[in-house]
Amino acid sequence: MSEIAQWLKDWHAAHEHELRSRGISSAVKRSVPGTPSRGRPKATAVSLTLESDERTGTVFLWESGAASLLFIDSGTERAWQDHAVLNSENDLPQILAPLVTLVPAAADAGTRSR
């Protein structure tokens, strides 16, 4: 397992209970290394998916440190994506912050209006 994959697994393990208490389900998935094509190896990524009601956020982290973030709210048909670079384990909370904020917002808004 790559160092970056381990960082994400560690972050998830440390925050899983907090996410669950906010109504967010979460899962870390490691992609299976693919076969090389055109003389280049297939990129291997690890992903974290966060889901709450109609909202889904996913971050894909590649061994190079590249990060792709995707957020979809199927209720409002809103989508957002961004890219970042993970240089150290300390960058992970900052990179994940937008997803952790956006995913539970719909559930939080319904709770506040009561």
N, CA and C atoms as a LAMMPS dump frame, in Angstrom:
ITEM: TIMESTEP
0
ITEM: NUMBER OF ATOMS
342
ITEM: BOX BOUNDS ff ff ff
-5.0000000000000000e+02 5.0000000000000000e+02
-5.0000000000000000e+02 5.0000000000000000e+02
-5.0000000000000000e+02 5.0000000000000000e+02
ITEM: ATOMS id mol type element x y z
1 1 1 N 0.844 -1.173 0
2 1 2 C 0 0 0
3 1 3 C 0.89 1.238 0
4 2 1 N 0.535 2.216 -0.824
5 2 2 C 1.342 3.424 -0.902
6 2 3 C 1.191 4.259 0.371
7 3 1 N 2.146 5.122 0.56
8 3 2 C 2.13 6.008 1.724
9 3 3 C 0.884 6.899 1.71
10 4 1 N 0.517 7.425 0.549
11 4 2 C -0.655 8.293 0.438
12 4 3 C -1.936 7.526 0.759
13 5 1 N -2.043 6.291 0.299
14 5 2 C -3.211 5.469 0.624
15 5 3 C -3.299 5.259 2.136
16 6 1 N -2.171 5.039 2.776
17 6 2 C -2.172 4.848 4.223
18 6 3 C -2.59 6.118 4.95
19 7 1 N -2.143 7.273 4.459
20 7 2 C -2.552 8.551 5.069
21 7 3 C -4.072 8.695 5.032
22 8 1 N -4.676 8.363 3.883
23 8 2 C -6.119 8.501 3.756
24 8 3 C -6.837 7.501 4.651
25 9 1 N -6.35 6.276 4.711
26 9 2 C -6.954 5.271 5.59
27 9 3 C -6.858 5.705 7.056
28 10 1 N -5.721 6.265 7.453
29 10 2 C -5.549 6.738 8.824
30 10 3 C -6.494 7.899 9.132
31 11 1 N -6.617 8.847 8.174
32 11 2 C -7.523 9.983 8.378
33 11 3 C -8.947 9.463 8.543
34 12 1 N -9.346 8.537 7.687
35 12 2 C -10.691 7.986 7.744
36 12 3 C -10.945 7.286 9.078
37 13 1 N -10 6.488 9.515
38 13 2 C -10.158 5.775 10.793
39 13 3 C -10.311 6.764 11.955
40 14 1 N -9.564 7.856 11.919
41 14 2 C -9.614 8.851 12.995
42 14 3 C -10.911 9.669 12.968
43 15 1 N -11.555 9.801 11.801
44 15 2 C -12.728 10.665 11.67
45 15 3 C -14.034 9.933 11.379
46 16 1 N -13.982 8.631 11.245
47 16 2 C -15.173 7.87 10.862
48 16 3 C -16.329 8.056 11.841
49 17 1 N -16.062 8.015 13.132
50 17 2 C -17.122 8.175 14.131
51 17 3 C -17.748 9.57 14.043
52 18 1 N -16.908 10.588 13.915
53 18 2 C -17.407 11.966 13.788
54 18 3 C -18.275 12.115 12.54
55 19 1 N -17.83 11.564 11.423
56 19 2 C -18.613 11.634 10.191
57 19 3 C -19.96 10.945 10.373
58 20 1 N -19.94 9.751 10.947
59 20 2 C -21.175 8.989 11.168
60 20 3 C -22.14 9.766 12.063
61 21 1 N -21.614 10.433 13.094
62 21 2 C -22.472 11.195 14.002
63 21 3 C -23.117 12.399 13.309
64 22 1 N -22.534 12.834 12.189
65 22 2 C -23.1 13.939 11.401
66 22 3 C -23.974 13.44 10.259
67 23 1 N -24.239 12.134 10.229
68 23 2 C -25.095 11.557 9.208
69 23 3 C -24.401 11.295 7.887
70 24 1 N -23.085 11.178 7.915
71 24 2 C -22.308 10.953 6.697
72 24 3 C -21.799 9.517 6.697
73 25 1 N -22.128 8.785 5.646
74 25 2 C -21.518 7.461 5.491
75 25 3 C -20.241 7.653 4.687
76 26 1 N -19.263 6.811 4.935
77 26 2 C -17.964 6.997 4.288
78 26 3 C -17.328 5.648 3.992
79 27 1 N -16.502 5.643 2.947
80 27 2 C -15.792 4.423 2.574
81 27 3 C -14.517 4.78 1.838
82 28 1 N -13.438 4.07 2.165
83 28 2 C -12.172 4.211 1.461
84 28 3 C -12.034 3.012 0.54
85 29 1 N -11.688 3.279 -0.715
86 29 2 C -11.508 2.196 -1.681
87 29 3 C -10.163 2.355 -2.365
88 30 1 N -9.498 1.252 -2.515
89 30 2 C -8.195 1.223 -3.206
90 30 3 C -8.422 0.59 -4.56
91 31 1 N -8.054 1.279 -5.618
92 31 2 C -8.251 0.71 -6.942
93 31 3 C -7.238 -0.408 -7.191
94 32 1 N -7.625 -1.31 -8.023
95 32 2 C -6.738 -2.407 -8.397
96 32 3 C -5.79 -1.897 -9.477
97 33 1 N -4.496 -2.098 -9.313
98 33 2 C -3.571 -1.643 -10.356
99 33 3 C -3.941 -2.265 -11.699
100 34 1 N -3.927 -1.443 -12.713
101 34 2 C -4.307 -1.91 -14.041
102 34 3 C -3.104 -2.387 -14.827
103 35 1 N -3.392 -2.817 -16.021
104 35 2 C -2.313 -3.257 -16.902
105 35 3 C -1.773 -2.051 -17.661
106 36 1 N -0.499 -2.066 -17.948
107 36 2 C 0.074 -0.936 -18.68
108 36 3 C -0.534 -0.82 -20.076
109 37 1 N -0.645 0.406 -20.543
110 37 2 C -1.096 0.623 -21.911
111 37 3 C -0.192 1.668 -22.553
112 38 1 N 0.128 1.448 -23.79
113 38 2 C 0.994 2.351 -24.535
114 38 3 C 2.309 2.628 -23.807
115 39 1 N 2.813 1.593 -23.146
116 39 2 C 4.104 1.701 -22.481
117 39 3 C 4.096 2.44 -21.161
118 40 1 N 2.901 2.836 -20.677
119 40 2 C 2.818 3.56 -19.405
120 40 3 C 1.954 2.766 -18.428
121 41 1 N 2.349 2.714 -17.168
122 41 2 C 1.523 1.995 -16.195
123 41 3 C 0.225 2.759 -15.923
124 42 1 N -0.827 2.038 -15.63
125 42 2 C -2.089 2.659 -15.277
126 42 3 C -1.935 3.29 -13.893
127 43 1 N -2.444 4.501 -13.743
128 43 2 C -2.36 5.194 -12.453
129 43 3 C -3.162 4.428 -11.404
130 44 1 N -2.653 4.376 -10.216
131 44 2 C -3.327 3.719 -9.101
132 44 3 C -3.764 4.787 -8.113
133 45 1 N -5.017 4.757 -7.759
134 45 2 C -5.554 5.764 -6.856
135 45 3 C -6.238 5.1 -5.671
136 46 1 N -6.384 5.877 -4.632
137 46 2 C -7.209 5.497 -3.495
138 46 3 C -8.29 6.567 -3.423
139 47 1 N -9.492 6.184 -3.046
140 47 2 C -10.566 7.172 -2.994
141 47 3 C -11.294 7.103 -1.66
142 48 1 N -11.863 8.232 -1.301
143 48 2 C -12.724 8.345 -0.131
144 48 3 C -14.03 8.923 -0.623
145 49 1 N -15.125 8.243 -0.316
146 49 2 C -16.448 8.73 -0.693
147 49 3 C -17.229 9.044 0.57
148 50 1 N -17.841 10.225 0.582
149 50 2 C -18.685 10.673 1.682
150 50 3 C -20.092 10.857 1.128
151 51 1 N -21.109 10.339 1.821
152 51 2 C -22.489 10.448 1.348
153 51 3 C -23.42 10.829 2.481
154 52 1 N -24.365 11.716 2.148
155 52 2 C -25.39 12.127 3.087
156 52 3 C -26.61 12.559 2.292
157 53 1 N -27.725 11.889 2.477
158 53 2 C -28.95 12.189 1.738
159 53 3 C -28.673 12.212 0.24
160 54 1 N -28.875 13.357 -0.387
161 54 2 C -28.708 13.477 -1.834
162 54 3 C -27.327 13.999 -2.224
163 55 1 N -26.42 14.067 -1.294
164 55 2 C -25.102 14.642 -1.55
165 55 3 C -24.003 13.595 -1.474
166 56 1 N -23.084 13.675 -2.424
167 56 2 C -21.953 12.761 -2.478
168 56 3 C -20.688 13.558 -2.763
169 57 1 N -19.654 13.281 -2.012
170 57 2 C -18.349 13.883 -2.262
171 57 3 C -17.305 12.786 -2.341
172 58 1 N -16.43 12.887 -3.316
173 58 2 C -15.378 11.89 -3.488
174 58 3 C -14.056 12.578 -3.751
175 59 1 N -13.021 12.069 -3.118
176 59 2 C -11.663 12.525 -3.427
177 59 3 C -10.897 11.311 -3.938
178 60 1 N -10.176 11.51 -5.02
179 60 2 C -9.286 10.496 -5.579
180 60 3 C -7.869 10.986 -5.358
181 61 1 N -7.035 10.165 -4.736
182 61 2 C -5.637 10.508 -4.499
183 61 3 C -4.754 9.537 -5.253
184 62 1 N -3.857 10.071 -6.069
185 62 2 C -2.936 9.24 -6.82
186 62 3 C -1.595 9.193 -6.115
187 63 1 N -0.819 8.179 -6.415
188 63 2 C 0.491 7.993 -5.791
189 63 3 C 1.404 9.19 -5.994
190 64 1 N 1.162 9.975 -7.036
191 64 2 C 1.966 11.17 -7.307
192 64 3 C 1.657 12.299 -6.33
193 65 1 N 0.538 12.193 -5.601
194 65 2 C 0.104 13.261 -4.702
195 65 3 C -0.998 14.111 -5.311
196 66 1 N -1.323 13.884 -6.578
197 66 2 C -2.417 14.613 -7.21
198 66 3 C -3.735 14.198 -6.564
199 67 1 N -4.61 15.167 -6.371
200 67 2 C -5.909 14.906 -5.765
201 67 3 C -6.999 15.524 -6.633
202 68 1 N -8.049 14.763 -6.884
203 68 2 C -9.223 15.258 -7.609
204 68 3 C -10.412 15.135 -6.677
205 69 1 N -11.147 16.233 -6.544
206 69 2 C -12.319 16.252 -5.679
207 69 3 C -13.56 16.454 -6.527
208 70 1 N -14.622 15.758 -6.176
209 70 2 C -15.885 15.865 -6.886
210 70 3 C -17.011 15.876 -5.866
211 71 1 N -17.927 16.826 -6.013
212 71 2 C -19.094 16.934 -5.14
213 71 3 C -20.33 17.007 -6.024
214 72 1 N -21.347 16.236 -5.691
215 72 2 C -22.6 16.247 -6.442
216 72 3 C -23.763 16.303 -5.453
217 73 1 N -24.665 17.244 -5.69
218 73 2 C -25.92 17.324 -4.944
219 73 3 C -27.021 16.992 -5.934
220 74 1 N -27.54 15.777 -5.878
221 74 2 C -28.533 15.35 -6.862
222 74 3 C -29.876 16.044 -6.653
223 75 1 N -30.113 16.581 -5.478
224 75 2 C -31.37 17.294 -5.225
225 75 3 C -31.428 18.64 -5.93
226 76 1 N -30.312 19.343 -5.962
227 76 2 C -30.258 20.658 -6.602
228 76 3 C -29.557 20.614 -7.955
229 77 1 N -29.047 19.444 -8.312
230 77 2 C -28.284 19.25 -9.544
231 77 3 C -27.025 20.122 -9.569
232 78 1 N -26.49 20.39 -8.416
233 78 2 C -25.261 21.169 -8.29
234 78 3 C -24.063 20.22 -8.283
235 79 1 N -23.033 20.59 -9.005
236 79 2 C -21.8 19.807 -9.013
237 79 3 C -20.633 20.766 -8.854
238 80 1 N -19.57 20.275 -8.264
239 80 2 C -18.367 21.074 -8.034
240 80 3 C -17.185 20.127 -8.118
241 81 1 N -16.106 20.584 -8.709
242 81 2 C -14.892 19.774 -8.714
243 81 3 C -13.692 20.68 -8.561
244 82 1 N -12.617 20.083 -8.075
245 82 2 C -11.393 20.834 -7.844
246 82 3 C -10.228 19.854 -7.913
247 83 1 N -9.052 20.41 -8.008
248 83 2 C -7.829 19.623 -8.034
249 83 3 C -6.865 20.226 -7.028
250 84 1 N -6.046 19.392 -6.42
251 84 2 C -5.066 19.839 -5.436
252 84 3 C -3.868 18.897 -5.491
253 85 1 N -2.837 19.262 -4.772
254 85 2 C -1.65 18.416 -4.669
255 85 3 C -1.38 18.166 -3.193
256 86 1 N -1.235 16.903 -2.865
257 86 2 C -0.94 16.461 -1.51
258 86 3 C 0.573 16.301 -1.384
259 87 1 N 1.194 17.182 -0.592
260 87 2 C 2.644 17.125 -0.41
261 87 3 C 3.041 16.376 0.855
262 88 1 N 2.143 16.37 1.835
263 88 2 C 2.415 15.663 3.085
264 88 3 C 1.084 15.273 3.72
265 89 1 N 1.154 14.44 4.717
266 89 2 C -0.05 14.007 5.427
267 89 3 C -0.772 15.2 6.043
268 90 1 N -0.025 16.242 6.392
269 90 2 C -0.619 17.439 6.995
270 90 3 C -1.52 18.203 6.036
271 91 1 N -1.375 17.988 4.724
272 91 2 C -2.221 18.652 3.728
273 91 3 C -3.602 18.013 3.623
274 92 1 N -3.739 16.795 4.075
275 92 2 C -4.978 16.042 3.883
276 92 3 C -6.212 16.719 4.486
277 93 1 N -6.193 17.19 5.738
278 93 2 C -7.399 17.847 6.276
279 93 3 C -7.834 19.063 5.461
280 94 1 N -6.894 19.838 4.981
281 94 2 C -7.222 21.025 4.185
282 94 3 C -7.832 20.623 2.842
283 95 1 N -7.304 19.584 2.226
284 95 2 C -7.822 19.114 0.939
285 95 3 C -9.229 18.54 1.107
286 96 1 N -9.476 17.821 2.2
287 96 2 C -10.78 17.192 2.424
288 96 3 C -11.839 18.15 2.979
289 97 1 N -11.429 19.279 3.531
290 97 2 C -12.35 20.209 4.193
291 97 3 C -13.563 20.602 3.35
292 98 1 N -13.401 20.939 2.06
293 98 2 C -14.601 21.308 1.292
294 98 3 C -15.636 20.19 1.211
295 99 1 N -15.186 18.963 1.039
296 99 2 C -16.134 17.846 0.958
297 99 3 C -16.806 17.598 2.296
298 100 1 N -16.034 17.646 3.368
299 100 2 C -16.589 17.407 4.703
300 100 3 C -17.617 18.485 5.038
301 101 1 N -17.42 19.7 4.53
302 101 2 C -18.358 20.799 4.758
303 101 3 C -19.592 20.687 3.874
304 102 1 N -19.417 20.374 2.604
305 102 2 C -20.533 20.358 1.652
306 102 3 C -21.463 19.161 1.791
307 103 1 N -20.935 17.99 2.069
308 103 2 C -21.756 16.778 2.054
309 103 3 C -22.882 16.811 3.084
310 104 1 N -22.647 17.169 4.338
311 104 2 C -23.759 17.124 5.294
312 104 3 C -24.621 18.375 5.319
313 105 1 N -24.327 19.385 4.524
314 105 2 C -25.037 20.66 4.626
315 105 3 C -26.542 20.522 4.466
316 106 1 N -27.019 19.671 3.573
317 106 2 C -28.459 19.513 3.364
318 106 3 C -29.124 18.957 4.622
319 107 1 N -28.503 17.964 5.224
320 107 2 C -29.065 17.385 6.457
321 107 3 C -29.021 18.397 7.588
322 108 1 N -27.925 19.158 7.694
323 108 2 C -27.793 20.172 8.735
324 108 3 C -28.834 21.26 8.558
325 109 1 N -29.1 21.68 7.318
326 109 2 C -30.059 22.745 7.044
327 109 3 C -31.457 22.315 7.488
328 110 1 N -31.814 21.058 7.233
329 110 2 C -33.12 20.57 7.654
330 110 3 C -33.241 20.525 9.167
331 111 1 N -32.159 20.223 9.857
332 111 2 C -32.17 20.181 11.309
333 111 3 C -32.312 21.574 11.888
334 112 1 N -31.639 22.558 11.295
335 112 2 C -31.677 23.925 11.802
336 112 3 C -33.063 24.558 11.642
337 113 1 N -33.802 24.175 10.614
338 113 2 C -35.082 24.837 10.365
339 113 3 C -36.183 24.35 11.297
340 114 1 N -35.916 23.297 12.05
341 114 2 C -36.941 22.752 12.963
342 114 3 C -36.994 23.513 14.243
